[in-house]
Amino acid sequence: MGQRQKKIRSFDYSLLFIIVFLLGFGLVMIYSTSSYNAQIKFNDAEFYFKKQIKAVIIGVVLMYAAYRFDYHWLRKLALPIFLLAITFILLIFPLGIEANGATRWVGIGSFSFQPAEFAKLALIVFATTLVCGIGKNMKKFRSVILVWIAAGILAGMILGITNNMSSAIIIMGIAVVMTFVAYPGYKIFSILAALCISAFVVFYSWLTTNVHGATDNFRFKRLLVWLDPEKYATGTGFQTVQALYAIGSGGLFGKGLGKSLQKLGFIPEAQNDMIFSVICEELGLFGALCIIIIFALMLWRFVYIATNAPDLFGSLLTMGVFAHIAIQVILNIAVVTNLIPNTGISLPFISYGGTSVAFLLVEMGIVLNVSSKIKIQ
């Protein structure tokens, strides 16, 4: 008789290590980038660091809860979660808090959060449930459109109510990636990609020939900054130019941790969207490449878990998280290096932002939950 094989549950320690590393590195960089600004504004060099570490602790607790909670229950809770995301966005009207010229936060007493971050998680859960519910009919393109409509509802509300284009782009991007994975054909996505590229070429050609048609619209000004940041270095393009200076001055191995000059009032709110530029300045090209490799390893673990997940629901949940992290990392680095116009996208786990890191950790808990259900012979 052959030896009996024992089935054991797996746990992705590699992914857990990556999460812990990114959280620790993020806290170090937030302290490094924000201490000067925090001392000037609040007379407390650790102001942003202490707020972020509280959010990380809350996020870790939520991650553990998401890991222990059977992810299959999310299928029953998908619609309430989706409706809750809509409700949170609508709460901007009575409870909105304005910060840095934008009203994107909901405040209840001393507690505040950004509804757009919850909307990303809600879409992943709802889109996964939709695709699994559609089943074999997913081979019909109208099923893809249905998922895109659901994403469009959240993205449209976020753009229209909170004026947050970056989060709207990420939500639509998540929907496109998830349907690309679930839809059996590639033709329609090839046509969509061709149309997007063609539209970009036409728009870029129009923009370069109408650079003097500037208006008071801040998004149009950002496009002009993207084309020629040095021309607007004393105004709208100040942050972009200073970030590029930081990247250029870092060299191969950087100036050393904590020794950035650009964070000393030159890059506004350096701990937020432009934190990657300070990483380049302090740790150099080598440090920046190491962080990119860490994110690439995280995405690889997502693909491994999605491929070996025990069911389609777990696989699609993981691919939704994959899409979220991949899109956000790529867009953030592209913005910092001025490859695309500035859209205000944070770097996952590293940029300052309590709501962002808390909900990202919930997503990590869900992925670890799926990984724990993989049976190894």
Phi, psi and omega in degrees: 000139179288153180293135183289132179270136181258129178270127179236153177278144181262164172217131185275086179293331179297314179295319179299318178298318180297317179299312181298318180298314181295321177296314179296315179296320179299317179296319178298315182289326177296317177296317181297317185278334189257347188301318180295310181297320180293323179295320180291314186281317190239002182057033180210105184297340183258014185303304182292322180299315182293322178294320181292321182292329174296317179295323179295318179298314177299317180297320179296320177298316178294323178297317179295320178296319179293329178289320183281335182282127180299117186296342180295336177293338180297334179295323178283334183264001187301311181295313175302322178295318179297315180293326177295322177298318177297318179299315180300319180295319180293335178294348176302324183298307181273335190237015183295143177243129180270134177213131180056037176081006181229144177253089185235004184242147173253129181244130175232100186068232178272356181265136176218150178208165182255112183302330182300327181290321176291327181297325179297314177296317180300320180295317180303314181292315184290318180294320177298316179296319178300311183298316180294324178290324179292323176064230184295337179291355178295344178287349176270134186294336179296335176290323176297316179300323180298317178294319180295326178295317178300316177295322181296328178298310180293314182297318180296320179293318180296318180290316184286323185267317183257354180057037183254087183292323184299315179293324177296319178296316181297317180298315178294323178297319177300316180297318180296315180296316182295320178288330176297321179290321186276330184282132186287344182251167181242347188301312184294326179286328175295319178295318179298317179297318180296319179295319180295317179296317179297317179297320179296316180299315180297315181295318180297319178297317179295319183296316183291339179262357180230035183294342180269003181268035183298142177237186178278358180291123186292332179289323176295321178296323178295325176294320178294322177297319179299320181290320184212079185298325183293333179294332182246028187297334181266358182230245184299329184270007184302311182297317181296315181296317180295324177295319178293323175299317181298315180297315182293326184279349182286331181066209185280317184242004173080174181275347183113147182300127179087359187255018177293140175265327184293335180285350182276056176093353182276317176265111181298134178049054186301336182284353182266241188293333185263018184296334180295328179293324178289324175301316179296322182288319184276325184248355176074186179299323180299313180295320180296318179295324178299318179294320178297319179296320178299316178295322178297320177295321177299314180296324178297318178297323177300315180297318179299314181294317180297322181292325185257006180301147184290344181208169182296323182298312179295321180296315181288325174302314180295320180290331175295318177294319176305312181298317181301307183295314183299312181297316185291319179294312181299314182292321180298312181295323178294322178293314183298323180271006177063029174283335175225161179300152180296122181236004176069055180250130182277159177268118186307136177070346187248316178294152176292136178160108185292314181298317182300309184292326180295312181286330173298321179290329173298316177299320178297321177298320178296316180296317177296326176299313179298317181297328181288343180270354178288128181261128180252133179287000000 
